[in-house]
Amino acid sequence: MASWQMKVVALVVRLTRRRAFLSEEAGAAMLRQPQSSSHPPRSLRRRCAVSSRQIGGFQVHTVSAAETGRAGETGQASLVFLHGGAYTREIVRQHWELVAHLAVELGVDVHVPLYGLAPRHDGLEALAFVTEVLEKVCAGGRTAYVVGDSAGGGLALLAAQATAVRDDIRIVGLTLIAPWLDLTMSNPGIDAVERIDPWLARPGLRPVARSWANGLPLDDPRLSPIHGELAGVPPVDLWVGTRDITLPDCRLLRDLLPTESLAGYHEQADAIHDTPLLPVPEGRAARQSITDHIRRRTLAPAS
């Protein structure tokens, strides 16, 4: 059963967010809205050291735990975090809070690439940019662990698929939080879940998907990772709630992944979209579990 906090957040989201997804006209209006600030908040700088650089014309912030100085120890991977926002909204405070949590708890650098957003940019451009970021992060034989939520989760899996056969980019694992896996949103299981999702609905996402595809078929495997090659994908730790329209495709991904590529599957009962980012008991527990998983499987210093 969901906590009372989860129920309150679900009600607030239904009242304030869902209308943006109820029609194609609302989705088109979302594409026309000006972008908000993507600067790391001042609260983040009180906890962490933040540096910035340009890669391929886009900004990449690097967040590390200033008080530990542990980032970059031998045997540790760096994290790359790809934010959600339906490929059209900027990174927000909840994303930065998760980034800070991972940096502080794990004592690693967390690289945050701010990929270009629809309608000015498209999916192939974002994939090329994230691939270039991974080249930099993995230079000199280093490794990376990639975390992504929602649209950023889909992009994370796309990047892992695109680099699976490359020797110069080694991704040692993925944490995908309610990833957008299929721009077509054609899974028949979505019908039932959409009725109980208080946040997302397909009509408003359809114009965003078309803009992001920029003329390519929505099921192009470079845009919709569920249609791509899954053999050789790094171990995936997958999180989704049962009141989230991404649920049917997350279940499909779970079933399609080779055994060695499924590190964990977490289906949170009565949870809404992006629960690990939310200020609710279920979110806090999920954040800690995600952190422990990354530490245990891939980030322990070499002996």
C-alpha positions in Angstrom: 0.0 0.0 0.0 1.3 3.5 -0.8 2.3 5.8 2.0 0.1 8.8 2.7 2.9 11.0 1.4 2.8 9.1 -1.9 -1.0 9.6 -2.1 -0.6 13.3 -1.5 2.1 13.7 -4.2 0.0 11.7 -6.6 -3.0 14.1 -6.0 -0.8 17.2 -6.4 0.7 15.8 -9.6 -2.8 15.0 -11.0 -4.0 18.5 -10.3 -0.9 20.4 -11.6 0.9 18.2 -14.1 -1.4 15.9 -15.9 -3.2 18.5 -18.0 0.0 19.0 -20.0 -0.4 15.4 -21.3 -4.1 15.1 -21.9 -4.2 16.2 -25.5 -1.9 16.6 -28.5 -2.6 20.4 -28.3 -1.3 20.5 -24.8 1.8 18.5 -25.8 2.5 20.9 -28.7 2.1 23.8 -26.2 4.7 22.2 -24.0 7.1 22.2 -26.9 6.6 25.9 -27.3 7.2 26.8 -23.7 10.6 28.5 -22.9 13.2 26.5 -21.2 13.8 27.0 -17.5 17.2 27.4 -15.9 19.5 24.4 -16.0 22.1 25.9 -13.6 23.0 23.8 -10.5 21.2 25.3 -7.5 23.1 27.0 -4.8 22.0 24.3 -2.3 24.0 21.8 -4.3 27.1 23.9 -4.1 26.9 23.9 -0.3 27.2 20.1 -0.3 29.4 19.4 -3.3 32.1 20.8 -5.6 30.7 21.7 -9.0 32.7 22.3 -12.2 31.5 22.8 -15.8 32.9 22.3 -19.3 31.7 22.3 -22.8 31.7 19.1 -24.9 30.4 19.2 -28.4 28.8 22.6 -27.8 26.8 21.5 -24.8 27.4 21.9 -21.1 28.5 19.1 -18.8 28.5 19.7 -15.1 30.7 17.5 -12.8 29.5 17.1 -9.2 31.7 15.6 -6.5 31.6 15.3 -2.7 33.9 18.2 -1.7 34.4 17.0 1.8 35.6 13.5 1.0 38.1 14.0 -1.8 37.5 10.3 -2.7 36.3 10.8 -6.2 38.5 9.2 -8.8 40.1 6.5 -6.6 41.7 3.6 -8.4 39.1 0.9 -9.2 36.1 3.3 -9.1 33.9 4.2 -12.0 32.6 7.7 -12.6 28.8 8.2 -12.8 27.0 9.8 -15.7 23.5 11.0 -14.9 21.0 11.7 -17.7 18.0 13.7 -16.6 14.4 13.1 -17.6 11.8 15.7 -18.7 10.2 14.1 -21.8 13.1 15.3 -24.0 11.7 18.8 -23.8 12.2 20.0 -20.2 15.3 21.0 -18.4 16.9 19.3 -15.4 15.1 20.2 -12.2 15.8 20.3 -8.4 14.8 16.7 -7.8 17.4 15.5 -10.4 20.1 17.6 -8.7 19.2 16.2 -5.3 19.7 12.7 -6.6 23.0 13.7 -8.2 24.2 15.2 -4.9 23.1 12.1 -3.0 25.1 9.8 -5.3 28.2 12.0 -5.2 28.2 12.3 -1.4 27.3 8.7 -0.6 29.6 7.1 -3.1 32.4 9.6 -3.2 32.6 9.7 -7.0 32.4 12.2 -9.7 28.9 12.5 -11.2 28.9 13.9 -14.7 25.7 15.6 -15.8 25.5 16.2 -19.6 22.8 18.8 -20.5 21.8 17.4 -23.9 19.8 19.6 -26.3 16.0 19.4 -26.0 13.1 19.3 -28.4 12.0 21.1 -30.5 15.4 22.7 -31.2 17.3 19.4 -31.0 16.6 15.7 -31.6 17.4 12.2 -30.5 20.3 11.4 -32.8 22.0 14.6 -31.8 21.6 13.8 -28.1 22.9 10.3 -28.6 26.0 11.5 -30.4 26.6 14.0 -27.6 26.2 11.5 -24.8 28.5 9.1 -26.6 31.1 11.8 -26.8 30.8 12.5 -23.1 31.3 8.8 -22.4 34.4 8.8 -24.6 35.8 11.6 -22.3 34.8 9.9 -19.1 36.2 6.5 -20.1 39.5 7.9 -21.6 42.6 6.2 -20.3 40.9 2.9 -19.5 38.4 4.4 -17.0 34.9 3.0 -16.6 31.5 4.6 -16.2 28.2 3.7 -14.6 25.1 5.4 -16.2 22.0 6.5 -14.3 19.0 7.9 -16.1 15.3 8.7 -15.3 12.4 8.8 -17.7 13.6 10.2 -21.0 17.1 10.1 -19.6 16.7 6.4 -18.8 15.8 5.7 -22.4 18.8 7.7 -23.6 21.0 5.9 -21.1 20.0 2.5 -22.6 20.5 3.9 -26.1 24.0 5.0 -25.3 24.8 1.6 -23.8 23.5 -0.1 -26.9 25.5 2.2 -29.2 28.7 1.6 -27.4 28.4 -2.1 -26.5 31.0 -3.2 -29.1 33.5 -0.4 -28.5 36.7 -1.2 -26.6 37.3 2.5 -25.6 34.0 2.9 -23.8 33.3 0.6 -20.9 30.0 1.0 -19.1 29.9 -1.3 -16.2 26.2 -0.9 -15.3 23.0 1.0 -15.8 20.3 2.2 -13.4 17.1 3.0 -15.3 14.3 4.8 -13.4 11.0 4.6 -15.2 12.7 4.8 -18.6 10.9 6.0 -21.8 11.8 3.0 -23.9 9.5 3.3 -27.0 8.5 6.6 -28.6 5.6 4.7 -30.3 4.0 4.0 -27.0 2.2 1.2 -28.7 2.4 -1.5 -26.0 -1.2 -2.7 -25.5 -0.6 -2.9 -21.8 -0.4 0.9 -21.5 -4.2 1.2 -22.0 -4.9 -0.1 -18.5 -2.1 1.7 -16.7 -2.8 5.0 -18.4 -6.2 5.1 -16.6 -4.5 5.1 -13.1 -1.4 7.1 -13.9 -1.9 10.5 -12.2 0.8 12.2 -14.2 1.5 11.0 -17.8 -0.7 10.3 -20.7 0.1 9.4 -24.3 -1.7 12.2 -26.2 0.6 15.0 -24.9 3.7 12.9 -25.4 3.0 12.1 -29.1 4.0 15.5 -30.5 7.1 15.5 -28.3 8.0 12.1 -29.7 7.6 13.2 -33.3 9.7 16.3 -32.7 12.4 14.3 -31.0 12.4 11.8 -33.9 12.8 14.6 -36.4 11.4 12.7 -39.3 12.7 9.3 -38.4 10.3 6.4 -37.6 9.4 6.4 -33.9 10.5 2.8 -33.7 14.0 3.5 -35.0 16.3 1.6 -32.6 18.5 4.7 -32.2 15.5 6.5 -30.7 13.5 3.7 -29.0 15.8 1.2 -27.3 13.2 -1.5 -26.8 13.5 -2.1 -30.6 17.3 -2.3 -30.5 19.9 -5.0 -29.8 20.0 -6.0 -26.1 22.7 -8.6 -26.3 25.9 -7.3 -24.7 24.1 -4.5 -22.8 25.7 -3.9 -19.3 23.8 -5.1 -16.3 20.6 -3.1 -15.8 19.0 -2.2 -12.5 15.4 -1.3 -13.4 12.9 0.7 -11.3 9.2 1.5 -12.1 5.9 2.0 -10.3 2.7 0.3 -11.0 0.9 3.7 -11.6 3.2 4.7 -14.4 2.6 4.3 -18.1 6.2 3.2 -18.6 5.4 0.0 -16.6 4.4 -2.2 -19.6 7.6 -1.5 -21.5 9.7 -1.9 -18.4 8.2 -5.3 -17.9 8.9 -6.0 -21.6 12.5 -4.9 -21.2 12.9 -7.1 -18.1 11.7 -10.1 -20.2 13.8 -9.3 -23.2 17.1 -8.7 -21.5 19.6 -11.6 -21.5 19.9 -13.1 -18.0 23.4 -11.6 -17.5 22.1 -8.1 -18.4 19.4 -8.0 -15.7 20.9 -7.0 -12.4 17.6 -6.1 -10.7 14.0 -5.4 -11.4 12.0 -3.3 -8.8 8.3 -2.8 -9.4 7.0 -0.5 -6.7 3.3 -1.1 -5.8 1.1 2.0 -6.2 4.1 4.1 -7.0 3.9 6.9 -9.6 6.4 8.0 -12.2 10.0 8.7 -11.1 9.3 7.6 -7.5 13.0 7.4 -6.5 13.3 11.1 -7.1 10.3 12.0 -4.9 10.3 13.2 -1.3 8.2 10.2 -0.1 9.2 7.2 2.0 9.2 4.9 -1.0 11.5 7.4 -2.8 14.0 7.6 0.0 14.2 3.8 0.3 14.6 3.5 -3.4 17.4 6.1 -3.5 19.3 4.2 -0.8 18.8 0.9 -2.5 20.1 2.3 -5.8 23.1 3.7 -4.1 23.9 0.5 -2.3 23.5 -1.4 -5.6 26.0 0.8 -7.4 28.5 0.6 -4.5 28.2 -3.1 -4.2 28.4 -4.1 -7.8 30.7 -1.6 -9.5 32.2 1.1 -7.4 34.1 -0.6 -4.7 37.8 0.5 -4.8 40.1 -2.2 -6.2 42.1 -4.1 -3.6 
